[in-house]
C-alpha cells in the first residue's frame, strides 16, 4: 500500500479546502485495509491538485489530489459533507467511482466530471450544523458494474434501532482515505492509497454532549448529528481508532452483511484529536436530511423510497384468487415510473388490473411490470389489484409470491424494504353448525326460548368470509332481539343474519331469541352460507326442535325490547299489526379461539 506524506504546498492547499477551525477538524486512524466488498465509496479529487501533481512528475496524481470522501446514491448523485465542497467549483472537481485504490490513471474512466454542487442552504461552518451536500455527476456512474454499488440511506427507524441495541460495541464502520498516522519530526500526516475502515462504537447524543462539555469547547451536539468512537483500540494503534483528516464526507455505516446493504447513518463531519475517545467523532445524521435529498434530486432523476410493506391480508380461494400488491411511498414527494417483479409458482397465471400498470409474463414463474400511471404521493400507499389463476385448481395448500419494486437508475435510497412476500391460500373453509335450545323464560301469554348456534371452522388456514345464518320462521313463532342486531327479516318471514368472517380454526356462537304461546311445539331450520364456499364435509344446516313447555332448561337473562325492522324498509317501535311480522330476529354472538391445534 502506498503511503504519502504531503509536501508543504499541497498540504496547505488541501487544508484550505477541508479544515473548518483550528479546534474542531474534519476527520481513519487505527483502521485496516477495507473489505474488498465495500463498493459504495467515492473519492473527491481536486483537478488543480491533480494537475499540479502531474506537472511535478509525481507518480500517482489522483492519490495526491484526493481530499474528501463521499457515497454514491444513484447513477447521478453523490453525497458528501458541505465543508468539503464549500468554495469549490464544479469545474475543479471530479469523483472517483468504483475503486478502493487511489493509485489509478489520471485519465481513468472511473473519474467522473461534476455537473453541479448543492450545499445544504442552512449549513453553518461555525456550528457544523447541516454539514451535508449533494453532487450531481455530468456522466452517470454504472452501479451494475463490478466494484460499484449505491448506498442505503438510514431512515429514522434505523436510528431508533441503534438506540435500542443491547450493546453499542463496534456496531458501526467508518471508511475513508484520510490520515492514518503522523510521522517524522514535524509529525507530517500520512495518507493511504487503499481505502481504510475502522469499527466504532455508537454513542447516544446525550452522552456525546456530556463528553464535549467536559473535554472540548462545549460544541452543541444537535439532533441532526450522530457520534461514534472506539474506547478499546487495538494495542498497536498508537493514535487510537477513529476517522481523521481526509475522511470528511465519507460514510458511517451500521455494519450489516452484505456490506453494501449496510445503512449509512452518518457523514463524517468533525472532531478534535484523531483517536481521542474522550472527544468522539461527530457525523451528520443522514436520516434528518432525507426530505432535503428528495427535494434537491427532483431536478434530475429524483431519489425516492418505495417499499413493499408487510401484507397480512388473507388471499384465499380455489381456481382464481384475487390479491393486491401494495406500493408504499415512504418519502415526502411524489413517485412514479417504477418497475415491479412478481416471482410465482409455474402453475399460476397472474393478471394485473391496475390502470397505468403494464405487465408481461417473461417466464412461467416471473411477471414483470412497469408503472407509468398517476404518481404515488409521498406518505401514501397504492394497492394494485391482481388475480392468480391456479391451473391445478388446488383445494388445499398455499403459494408464496415474491414481490420487488425498483426505480430506474438505482434511484431508491433505501432498497432494504423493496421486497416482500404475499401468500395465497387454496381451499374452502370446513364449517359445521350445531344449534340447540339452551334457556327458556316462561310466561302467561308468551314463552321465550333461546337457541345457541355454534359455527365451527375446522380449516387450519381458510377463513369463512361474509358468513350468514338464514331460515324461514313459522307463523307461530316471533323472533326478538336487542337493538344491536345483525339480522333482518322480510315479508315472507325469511331471516338473514350477517356474521362476518369466521377465521380458520375458530368458532362463532350466535344466540337466537324466539317467542310463542305456551305449549307450542315447532321446528326451525337454520342454514349457513358464505362468500367463498365450503368443503364437501361441511355441515351447513340443522333443524332445531322447539318445545315451549320444557322444564329442564334454565331461565334466560332479561333482554331489552327489540326495535322493529323490515329489510329495506323503515323501523319503529310499538306492537306489530295483526297478521304482520315486523320484529327482527335478535342475534347476540361472540367469537372464541378453538382449543388445541
VEXDREN-2710 file (C-alpha; in Angstrom, 1 decimal):
% VEXDREN-2710
k/r/px/py/pz
1/UNK/0.0/0.0/0.0
2/UNK/1.3/3.4/-1.0
3/UNK/1.5/5.9/1.9
4/UNK/2.2/9.6/1.2
5/UNK/3.5/12.4/3.4
6/UNK/2.1/15.6/1.9
7/UNK/4.6/18.3/0.6
8/UNK/4.0/21.5/2.4
9/UNK/2.4/23.3/-0.5
10/UNK/-0.1/20.6/-1.2
11/UNK/-0.8/20.1/2.5
12/UNK/-1.7/23.8/2.8
13/UNK/-3.9/23.7/-0.3
14/UNK/-5.7/20.6/1.0
15/UNK/-6.2/22.1/4.4
16/UNK/-7.8/25.2/3.0
17/UNK/-10.4/23.0/1.4
18/UNK/-11.4/20.9/4.3
19/UNK/-10.4/22.5/7.6
20/UNK/-13.1/24.5/9.4
21/UNK/-11.2/25.7/12.5
22/UNK/-8.1/25.1/14.5
23/UNK/-10.1/23.3/17.1
24/UNK/-12.7/21.1/15.5
25/UNK/-11.3/19.4/12.4
26/UNK/-12.9/17.1/9.9
27/UNK/-11.7/13.7/10.5
28/UNK/-9.0/6.6/9.6
29/UNK/-6.6/6.2/12.1
30/UNK/-6.1/2.7/13.6
31/UNK/-8.0/1.1/10.8
32/UNK/-7.3/-1.7/8.3
33/UNK/-7.5/-2.1/4.6
34/UNK/-11.2/-2.1/3.8
35/UNK/-13.0/-5.2/2.9
36/UNK/-12.9/-5.5/-0.9
37/UNK/-16.8/-5.8/-0.9
38/UNK/-17.3/-2.2/0.1
39/UNK/-18.4/-0.6/-3.2
40/UNK/-20.4/2.5/-2.3
41/UNK/-17.4/4.8/-1.5
42/UNK/-16.3/7.5/-3.8
43/UNK/-13.3/9.9/-3.5
44/UNK/-13.4/13.6/-4.2
45/UNK/-10.5/14.6/-6.4
46/UNK/-9.2/18.2/-6.9
47/UNK/-8.4/18.8/-10.5
48/UNK/-6.0/21.6/-9.7
49/UNK/-4.2/19.4/-7.2
50/UNK/-4.1/16.6/-9.8
51/UNK/-2.7/18.9/-12.5
52/UNK/0.0/20.2/-10.1
53/UNK/1.0/16.6/-9.2
54/UNK/1.2/15.8/-12.9
55/UNK/3.3/18.9/-13.5
56/UNK/5.6/17.9/-10.7
57/UNK/6.0/14.4/-12.1
58/UNK/4.6/12.7/-9.0
59/UNK/3.8/9.0/-9.7
60/UNK/0.1/9.0/-8.6
61/UNK/-1.6/12.3/-9.2
62/UNK/-5.1/11.0/-8.3
63/UNK/-3.7/9.8/-5.0
64/UNK/-2.1/13.2/-4.3
65/UNK/-5.3/15.1/-5.2
66/UNK/-7.9/13.2/-3.1
67/UNK/-9.2/15.4/-0.2
68/UNK/-12.6/14.1/0.9
69/UNK/-14.9/11.1/0.6
70/UNK/-18.5/10.5/-0.3
71/UNK/-21.0/7.9/-1.2
72/UNK/-22.7/7.1/-4.5
73/UNK/-26.5/7.4/-4.1
74/UNK/-27.6/6.7/-7.7
75/UNK/-26.2/6.8/-11.2
76/UNK/-26.3/10.6/-11.0
77/UNK/-25.9/11.7/-7.3
78/UNK/-23.1/11.6/-4.7
79/UNK/-23.5/12.6/-1.0
80/UNK/-20.6/14.3/0.9
81/UNK/-20.0/16.9/3.6
82/UNK/-20.8/20.5/3.0
83/UNK/-17.5/21.7/4.3
84/UNK/-15.7/19.5/1.7
85/UNK/-17.2/21.5/-1.2
86/UNK/-17.7/24.9/0.2
87/UNK/-16.0/27.3/-2.2
88/UNK/-15.4/24.5/-4.7
89/UNK/-16.2/25.0/-8.4
90/UNK/-17.8/22.0/-10.1
91/UNK/-15.2/22.5/-12.9
92/UNK/-12.4/21.9/-10.4
93/UNK/-13.8/18.7/-9.0
94/UNK/-14.1/15.1/-10.2
95/UNK/-15.4/12.0/-8.5
96/UNK/-13.5/8.6/-8.4
97/UNK/-16.2/5.8/-8.5
98/UNK/-15.7/2.1/-8.2
99/UNK/-12.1/2.0/-7.0
100/UNK/-10.8/1.3/-3.5
101/UNK/-7.3/2.4/-4.5
102/UNK/-6.4/5.9/-5.4
103/UNK/-3.5/4.6/-7.5
104/UNK/-5.4/5.0/-10.8
105/UNK/-4.5/6.6/-14.1
106/UNK/-5.3/10.3/-14.0
107/UNK/-7.4/9.8/-17.2
108/UNK/-9.3/6.8/-15.9
109/UNK/-12.9/6.3/-17.0
110/UNK/-13.6/5.9/-13.2
111/UNK/-13.1/9.6/-12.8
112/UNK/-16.4/11.4/-13.4
113/UNK/-16.9/15.1/-14.0
114/UNK/-19.3/17.1/-11.9
115/UNK/-22.3/19.0/-13.2
116/UNK/-23.4/20.8/-10.1
117/UNK/-22.8/21.1/-6.3
118/UNK/-25.7/21.5/-3.9
119/UNK/-24.7/22.6/-0.3
120/UNK/-27.4/22.5/2.3
121/UNK/-28.8/26.1/2.5
122/UNK/-28.6/26.1/6.3
123/UNK/-25.1/24.8/6.6
124/UNK/-23.1/26.6/9.3
125/UNK/-19.3/26.4/9.4
126/UNK/-19.4/27.8/12.9
127/UNK/-21.7/25.2/14.5
128/UNK/-21.2/22.4/11.9
129/UNK/-25.0/22.1/11.6
130/UNK/-26.4/20.7/8.3
131/UNK/-22.9/19.6/7.1
132/UNK/-24.2/17.8/4.1
133/UNK/-24.0/18.3/0.3
134/UNK/-25.0/16.6/-2.9
135/UNK/-23.0/16.4/-6.1
136/UNK/-24.6/15.7/-9.5
137/UNK/-22.4/13.9/-11.9
138/UNK/-22.1/15.1/-15.5
139/UNK/-21.9/11.5/-16.7
140/UNK/-23.7/8.7/-14.9
141/UNK/-21.9/6.0/-12.9
142/UNK/-22.8/2.4/-13.5
143/UNK/-23.9/0.7/-10.3
144/UNK/-24.3/-2.6/-12.3
145/UNK/-20.6/-2.6/-13.0
146/UNK/-18.2/-4.6/-10.8
147/UNK/-17.0/-2.8/-7.8
148/UNK/-19.8/-0.2/-7.9
149/UNK/-22.9/-0.1/-5.7
150/UNK/-25.3/2.6/-4.5
151/UNK/-25.6/3.3/-0.8
152/UNK/-28.6/2.5/1.5
153/UNK/-29.5/5.6/3.5
154/UNK/-30.7/5.1/7.1
155/UNK/-34.2/6.1/8.0
156/UNK/-35.4/7.3/11.4
157/UNK/-36.3/3.8/12.3
158/UNK/-32.6/2.8/11.8
159/UNK/-31.5/5.3/14.3
160/UNK/-34.1/4.1/16.8
161/UNK/-32.9/0.6/16.3
162/UNK/-29.4/1.8/17.1
163/UNK/-30.5/3.3/20.4
164/UNK/-32.2/0.1/21.4
165/UNK/-29.3/-2.2/20.7
166/UNK/-28.2/-4.3/23.7
167/UNK/-24.6/-3.4/23.0
168/UNK/-23.1/-0.4/21.2
169/UNK/-19.7/-2.0/20.9
170/UNK/-18.3/-1.8/17.3
171/UNK/-21.6/-1.8/15.6
172/UNK/-20.6/1.0/13.2
173/UNK/-18.0/1.2/10.4
174/UNK/-16.3/4.4/9.2
175/UNK/-14.4/4.4/5.9
176/UNK/-12.1/6.7/4.0
177/UNK/-8.7/7.6/2.6
178/UNK/-7.8/10.0/5.4
179/UNK/-4.8/10.3/7.7
180/UNK/-3.6/7.0/9.2
181/UNK/-0.7/8.4/11.3
182/UNK/1.5/11.4/11.9
183/UNK/5.2/10.6/11.4
184/UNK/8.6/12.3/11.4
185/UNK/10.0/15.2/13.3
186/UNK/7.3/17.5/12.0
187/UNK/4.5/14.9/12.6
188/UNK/3.6/15.1/9.0
189/UNK/0.2/13.3/8.2
190/UNK/0.5/10.1/6.3
191/UNK/-2.3/9.1/3.9
192/UNK/-3.0/5.6/2.4
193/UNK/-3.7/4.8/-1.2
194/UNK/-6.0/1.9/-0.2
195/UNK/-9.4/2.5/1.3
196/UNK/-9.4/2.1/5.1
197/UNK/-12.1/1.0/7.5
198/UNK/-12.5/1.1/11.3
199/UNK/-15.1/-0.4/13.6
200/UNK/-16.5/2.1/16.1
201/UNK/-18.9/2.2/19.0
202/UNK/-22.2/4.0/18.7
203/UNK/-22.7/6.8/21.2
204/UNK/-26.1/8.4/22.1
205/UNK/-26.2/12.1/21.6
206/UNK/-26.7/12.9/25.3
207/UNK/-23.5/11.0/26.2
208/UNK/-21.6/12.7/23.4
209/UNK/-22.8/16.1/24.5
210/UNK/-21.6/15.4/28.1
211/UNK/-18.1/14.4/26.8
212/UNK/-17.9/17.6/24.7
213/UNK/-18.9/19.7/27.6
214/UNK/-16.3/18.1/29.8
215/UNK/-13.4/17.7/27.4
216/UNK/-13.8/20.1/24.5
217/UNK/-15.3/23.5/23.8
218/UNK/-18.9/22.5/24.6
219/UNK/-20.0/22.5/21.0
220/UNK/-23.7/21.7/20.7
221/UNK/-24.4/18.1/19.5
222/UNK/-27.6/18.7/17.6
223/UNK/-30.3/16.1/16.9
224/UNK/-29.2/16.2/13.3
225/UNK/-25.7/14.8/14.3
226/UNK/-24.6/11.4/15.4
227/UNK/-21.5/10.4/17.4
228/UNK/-19.1/7.4/17.3
229/UNK/-15.8/6.4/19.0
230/UNK/-13.6/3.5/20.0
231/UNK/-12.7/3.2/23.7
232/UNK/-10.7/0.0/23.3
233/UNK/-8.3/0.3/20.3
234/UNK/-6.0/-2.5/19.4
235/UNK/-2.7/-2.5/21.2
236/UNK/-0.7/-1.5/18.1
237/UNK/-2.9/1.6/17.3
238/UNK/-0.8/4.4/18.7
239/UNK/-3.3/7.0/17.6
240/UNK/-6.4/5.1/18.6
241/UNK/-9.1/4.2/16.2
242/UNK/-11.2/7.0/14.6
243/UNK/-12.0/8.8/11.4
244/UNK/-9.5/11.6/10.7
245/UNK/-8.5/14.4/8.3
246/UNK/-9.2/13.5/4.8
247/UNK/-12.1/11.1/5.7
248/UNK/-14.6/14.0/5.7
249/UNK/-17.7/13.4/3.7
250/UNK/-17.2/9.7/3.9
251/UNK/-19.8/7.3/5.4
252/UNK/-20.6/5.9/8.8
253/UNK/-22.4/2.7/8.4
254/UNK/-24.4/0.3/10.6
255/UNK/-22.4/-2.8/9.6
256/UNK/-24.6/-5.5/8.0
257/UNK/-24.0/-8.4/5.7
258/UNK/-23.8/-8.0/2.7
259/UNK/-21.7/-4.9/3.4
260/UNK/-23.3/-2.8/0.6
261/UNK/-26.7/-3.2/2.3
262/UNK/-25.3/-1.5/5.4
263/UNK/-27.4/1.6/6.1
264/UNK/-25.4/4.8/6.1
265/UNK/-26.3/6.6/9.3
266/UNK/-23.7/9.4/9.1
267/UNK/-21.5/11.6/7.0
268/UNK/-18.1/12.3/8.5
269/UNK/-18.1/15.9/9.8
270/UNK/-15.8/17.0/12.6
271/UNK/-13.9/16.1/15.7
272/UNK/-10.8/17.1/17.6
273/UNK/-7.6/15.0/18.1
274/UNK/-8.0/11.9/15.9
275/UNK/-8.4/8.8/18.0
276/UNK/-9.1/10.6/21.3
277/UNK/-12.2/8.7/22.6
278/UNK/-12.9/11.3/25.2
279/UNK/-13.9/13.6/22.4
280/UNK/-15.9/11.4/20.0
281/UNK/-16.1/11.9/16.2
282/UNK/-19.3/13.7/15.1
283/UNK/-21.1/12.8/11.9
284/UNK/-24.1/14.4/10.1
285/UNK/-27.2/12.3/10.8
286/UNK/-28.4/11.1/7.4
287/UNK/-32.0/10.4/8.4
288/UNK/-32.5/14.0/9.2
289/UNK/-32.0/15.1/5.6
290/UNK/-34.0/12.6/3.5
291/UNK/-36.6/15.2/2.7
292/UNK/-33.9/17.6/1.6
293/UNK/-32.3/14.9/-0.5
294/UNK/-35.6/14.2/-2.2
295/UNK/-36.1/17.9/-2.9
296/UNK/-32.7/18.6/-4.4
297/UNK/-32.6/15.5/-6.6
298/UNK/-36.1/16.2/-8.0
299/UNK/-34.3/18.3/-10.7
300/UNK/-32.6/15.2/-12.2
301/UNK/-33.9/11.6/-11.8
302/UNK/-35.1/12.1/-8.3
303/UNK/-34.2/9.8/-5.4
304/UNK/-37.2/8.2/-3.7
305/UNK/-38.0/5.4/-1.2
306/UNK/-40.6/2.9/-2.4
307/UNK/-41.3/-0.1/-0.3
308/UNK/-43.3/-3.4/-0.3
309/UNK/-44.9/-3.2/3.2
310/UNK/-45.7/-6.4/5.2
311/UNK/-49.0/-7.8/3.9
312/UNK/-51.2/-9.5/6.5
313/UNK/-54.3/-9.7/4.2
314/UNK/-56.0/-13.0/3.6
315/UNK/-55.9/-14.1/-0.1
316/UNK/-57.9/-17.3/-0.4
317/UNK/-59.9/-19.3/-2.9
318/UNK/-60.0/-22.1/-5.4
319/UNK/-59.1/-21.8/-9.1
320/UNK/-58.8/-18.0/-9.1
321/UNK/-57.5/-16.0/-6.1
322/UNK/-57.7/-12.2/-6.1
323/UNK/-54.8/-10.4/-4.4
324/UNK/-53.2/-6.9/-4.2
325/UNK/-49.7/-5.7/-4.3
326/UNK/-49.2/-2.6/-2.2
327/UNK/-46.5/0.0/-3.0
328/UNK/-45.7/2.4/-0.2
329/UNK/-44.1/5.7/-0.8
330/UNK/-42.2/6.3/2.4
331/UNK/-40.8/9.6/1.3
332/UNK/-42.2/13.1/1.2
333/UNK/-42.5/13.6/-2.6
334/UNK/-44.4/12.0/-5.5
335/UNK/-43.0/8.9/-7.1
336/UNK/-43.9/7.2/-10.3
337/UNK/-42.2/5.3/-13.2
338/UNK/-41.3/2.2/-11.1
339/UNK/-40.9/-1.4/-12.0
340/UNK/-42.4/-4.5/-10.4
341/UNK/-41.4/-8.1/-10.4
342/UNK/-43.5/-11.0/-9.1
343/UNK/-42.0/-14.4/-8.8
344/UNK/-44.5/-17.2/-8.6
345/UNK/-45.1/-21.0/-9.0
346/UNK/-45.3/-22.3/-12.5
347/UNK/-49.0/-23.5/-12.0
348/UNK/-50.1/-19.9/-11.5
349/UNK/-51.1/-17.3/-14.2
350/UNK/-51.1/-13.8/-12.9
351/UNK/-53.3/-11.0/-14.4
352/UNK/-52.9/-7.3/-13.5
353/UNK/-56.0/-5.0/-13.1
354/UNK/-54.3/-1.6/-12.2
355/UNK/-54.6/1.3/-14.6
356/UNK/-51.1/2.5/-15.7
357/UNK/-49.5/-0.9/-14.9
358/UNK/-48.3/-2.8/-17.9
359/UNK/-47.2/-6.4/-17.2
360/UNK/-45.9/-9.3/-19.2
361/UNK/-45.1/-12.9/-18.2
362/UNK/-41.4/-13.1/-19.1
363/UNK/-41.3/-16.7/-18.0
364/UNK/-43.5/-19.4/-16.5
365/UNK/-42.5/-18.2/-13.0
366/UNK/-42.0/-14.4/-13.4
367/UNK/-44.2/-11.5/-14.2
368/UNK/-42.5/-8.1/-14.9
369/UNK/-44.4/-4.8/-14.8
370/UNK/-43.8/-1.2/-15.4
371/UNK/-45.9/1.5/-13.9
372/UNK/-46.4/4.9/-15.6
373/UNK/-49.7/5.9/-14.1
374/UNK/-50.6/8.6/-11.6
375/UNK/-47.9/9.4/-9.1
376/UNK/-47.9/7.8/-5.6
377/UNK/-47.9/10.8/-3.4
378/UNK/-45.4/11.0/-0.5
379/UNK/-46.5/9.2/2.6
380/UNK/-49.3/7.2/0.8
381/UNK/-49.8/3.7/-0.5
382/UNK/-51.1/2.3/-3.8
383/UNK/-52.8/-1.1/-3.7
384/UNK/-52.7/-2.6/-7.1
385/UNK/-55.2/-5.4/-7.8
386/UNK/-54.2/-8.7/-9.4
387/UNK/-55.6/-12.2/-9.7
388/UNK/-53.9/-15.6/-9.7
389/UNK/-55.4/-18.5/-11.7
390/UNK/-54.3/-21.9/-10.5
391/UNK/-54.0/-24.5/-13.2
392/UNK/-54.0/-27.2/-10.5
393/UNK/-57.3/-26.0/-9.0
394/UNK/-56.0/-26.9/-5.6
395/UNK/-58.3/-27.2/-2.7
396/UNK/-55.5/-27.2/-0.1
397/UNK/-52.0/-25.8/0.3
398/UNK/-50.6/-22.4/-0.4
399/UNK/-48.3/-20.5/-2.7
400/UNK/-45.9/-17.7/-1.8
401/UNK/-45.3/-14.8/-4.2
402/UNK/-42.0/-12.8/-4.0
403/UNK/-42.6/-9.2/-5.0
404/UNK/-39.9/-6.5/-5.6
405/UNK/-40.3/-2.8/-6.6
406/UNK/-37.5/-0.9/-8.2
407/UNK/-36.9/2.6/-9.5
408/UNK/-34.8/3.1/-12.7
409/UNK/-31.3/4.4/-12.5
410/UNK/-30.9/2.9/-9.0
411/UNK/-32.9/5.9/-7.5
412/UNK/-34.3/4.1/-4.4
413/UNK/-32.2/5.3/-1.5
414/UNK/-33.4/2.6/1.0
415/UNK/-33.6/-0.7/-1.0
416/UNK/-33.8/-2.8/2.1
417/UNK/-37.6/-2.5/2.1
418/UNK/-38.1/-3.1/-1.7
419/UNK/-39.1/-6.7/-1.4
420/UNK/-41.9/-8.6/0.3
421/UNK/-43.9/-11.8/0.1
422/UNK/-47.6/-12.4/-0.4
423/UNK/-49.2/-15.8/0.5
424/UNK/-52.1/-17.3/-1.5
425/UNK/-54.1/-20.0/0.3
426/UNK/-56.0/-22.5/-1.7
427/UNK/-59.2/-24.3/-0.5
428/UNK/-62.5/-23.8/1.3
429/UNK/-63.4/-23.4/4.9
430/UNK/-64.8/-26.5/6.7
431/UNK/-67.8/-25.3/8.5
432/UNK/-70.2/-27.2/10.8
433/UNK/-73.2/-25.9/12.7
434/UNK/-74.7/-27.2/15.9
435/UNK/-77.8/-25.5/17.2
436/UNK/-80.0/-26.3/20.2
437/UNK/-82.2/-24.5/22.8
438/UNK/-80.3/-23.6/26.0
439/UNK/-82.7/-21.5/28.1
440/UNK/-86.4/-20.6/28.5
441/UNK/-88.4/-17.8/30.0
442/UNK/-91.9/-18.9/30.9
443/UNK/-94.9/-16.5/30.8
444/UNK/-98.7/-16.5/31.0
445/UNK/-99.2/-15.4/27.4
446/UNK/-95.8/-16.0/25.7
447/UNK/-92.8/-18.1/26.4
448/UNK/-89.3/-17.2/25.2
449/UNK/-86.8/-19.8/24.1
450/UNK/-83.2/-19.0/23.1
451/UNK/-81.3/-21.1/20.7
452/UNK/-77.5/-21.3/20.7
453/UNK/-76.0/-21.9/17.2
454/UNK/-72.3/-22.8/17.3
455/UNK/-70.4/-22.5/14.0
456/UNK/-67.0/-24.2/13.9
457/UNK/-64.5/-23.6/11.2
458/UNK/-62.2/-26.6/11.3
459/UNK/-60.0/-25.4/8.4
460/UNK/-56.4/-24.7/9.6
461/UNK/-55.9/-21.9/7.0
462/UNK/-59.1/-20.9/5.2
463/UNK/-61.5/-18.4/6.7
464/UNK/-65.2/-18.3/6.1
465/UNK/-65.9/-14.9/4.5
466/UNK/-69.2/-13.0/4.9
467/UNK/-70.8/-15.8/6.8
468/UNK/-74.6/-15.8/7.1
469/UNK/-77.3/-17.7/9.0
470/UNK/-80.7/-17.9/7.4
471/UNK/-84.0/-19.7/7.5
472/UNK/-87.8/-19.3/7.4
473/UNK/-89.8/-18.5/10.5
474/UNK/-93.1/-20.5/11.1
475/UNK/-96.2/-18.4/11.6
476/UNK/-96.5/-19.5/15.2
477/UNK/-93.1/-18.0/16.2
478/UNK/-91.7/-14.5/16.6
479/UNK/-88.0/-13.8/16.7
480/UNK/-86.8/-11.0/19.0
481/UNK/-83.5/-9.4/19.9
482/UNK/-81.6/-6.4/21.1
483/UNK/-81.3/-3.2/19.1
484/UNK/-77.7/-4.1/18.1
485/UNK/-78.8/-6.9/15.9
486/UNK/-77.1/-8.2/12.8
487/UNK/-80.3/-9.8/11.5
488/UNK/-83.2/-8.8/9.2
489/UNK/-86.4/-10.4/8.2
490/UNK/-88.7/-9.9/5.2
491/UNK/-92.4/-10.1/4.5
492/UNK/-92.0/-13.8/3.5
493/UNK/-90.7/-14.5/7.0
494/UNK/-87.2/-15.4/5.8
495/UNK/-84.5/-14.2/8.1
496/UNK/-80.8/-13.5/7.4
497/UNK/-78.1/-12.8/10.0
498/UNK/-74.7/-11.4/8.9
499/UNK/-72.0/-13.0/11.0
500/UNK/-68.9/-11.8/9.0
501/UNK/-65.7/-13.7/9.0
502/UNK/-65.1/-16.9/10.9
503/UNK/-61.3/-17.3/11.0
504/UNK/-59.6/-20.6/10.4
505/UNK/-59.5/-22.8/13.5
506/UNK/-62.1/-20.6/15.2
507/UNK/-65.7/-20.8/16.2
508/UNK/-68.6/-18.3/16.5
509/UNK/-71.6/-18.6/18.7
510/UNK/-74.9/-16.9/17.8
511/UNK/-78.0/-16.8/20.0
512/UNK/-81.5/-16.6/18.6
513/UNK/-84.4/-15.5/20.8
514/UNK/-87.8/-16.9/19.8
515/UNK/-91.3/-16.4/21.4
516/UNK/-94.5/-18.3/21.1
517/UNK/-97.6/-19.1/23.1
518/UNK/-97.3/-21.8/25.9
519/UNK/-97.3/-25.4/24.9
520/UNK/-96.2/-24.6/21.3
521/UNK/-94.2/-27.4/19.5
522/UNK/-92.4/-26.2/16.5
523/UNK/-89.2/-26.7/14.4
524/UNK/-87.0/-24.2/12.6
525/UNK/-84.2/-24.9/10.1
526/UNK/-81.0/-22.9/10.3
527/UNK/-78.8/-22.8/7.2
528/UNK/-75.2/-21.5/6.8
529/UNK/-73.9/-19.6/3.7
530/UNK/-70.8/-17.5/2.9
531/UNK/-69.0/-15.9/0.0
532/UNK/-66.2/-18.3/-0.6
533/UNK/-67.7/-21.8/-0.4
534/UNK/-67.3/-24.9/1.8
535/UNK/-65.6/-28.2/1.8
536/UNK/-67.7/-31.2/1.0
537/UNK/-67.7/-32.5/4.5
538/UNK/-69.2/-29.2/5.9
539/UNK/-72.4/-29.4/7.9
540/UNK/-74.4/-26.4/6.8
541/UNK/-77.9/-27.0/8.0
542/UNK/-79.6/-28.0/11.2
543/UNK/-83.2/-28.5/12.3
544/UNK/-84.0/-27.3/15.8
545/UNK/-87.0/-28.7/17.7
546/UNK/-88.6/-26.1/20.0
547/UNK/-90.8/-27.2/22.9
548/UNK/-92.1/-24.1/24.7
549/UNK/-93.2/-26.2/27.7
550/UNK/-89.8/-27.7/28.5
551/UNK/-89.0/-27.7/32.2
552/UNK/-85.3/-28.8/32.0
553/UNK/-84.0/-25.5/30.6
554/UNK/-82.6/-22.8/32.9
555/UNK/-84.2/-19.3/32.9
556/UNK/-82.8/-16.9/30.4
557/UNK/-81.4/-13.5/31.4
558/UNK/-83.5/-10.5/30.6
559/UNK/-83.1/-8.7/27.3
560/UNK/-84.4/-5.3/26.1
561/UNK/-87.4/-4.9/23.9
562/UNK/-86.3/-5.1/20.3
563/UNK/-86.6/-2.4/17.7
564/UNK/-88.9/-3.3/14.8
565/UNK/-87.2/-3.5/11.4
566/UNK/-88.0/-4.6/7.9
567/UNK/-85.3/-5.5/5.3
568/UNK/-85.1/-2.5/3.0
569/UNK/-87.8/-0.6/5.0
570/UNK/-88.2/1.8/7.9
571/UNK/-88.1/0.9/11.6
572/UNK/-90.2/1.9/14.6
573/UNK/-91.5/0.9/17.9
574/UNK/-94.8/-0.5/19.1
575/UNK/-96.6/-3.7/18.7
576/UNK/-96.9/-5.5/15.4
577/UNK/-100.2/-5.2/13.4
578/UNK/-102.2/-8.5/13.4
579/UNK/-101.0/-10.9/10.8
580/UNK/-97.8/-9.0/10.1
581/UNK/-94.3/-9.9/11.3
582/UNK/-92.3/-6.7/11.9
583/UNK/-89.9/-7.8/14.7
584/UNK/-86.3/-8.6/13.8
585/UNK/-84.6/-11.7/14.8
586/UNK/-82.2/-11.0/17.7
587/UNK/-78.6/-12.0/17.4
588/UNK/-76.1/-12.0/20.2
589/UNK/-72.9/-13.6/19.2
590/UNK/-69.3/-13.9/20.3
591/UNK/-66.1/-15.4/18.8
592/UNK/-63.6/-17.6/20.5
593/UNK/-60.4/-19.3/19.7
594/UNK/-60.8/-23.0/19.5
595/UNK/-58.8/-25.1/21.9
596/UNK/-55.9/-27.2/20.7
597/UNK/-54.1/-27.1/17.4
END
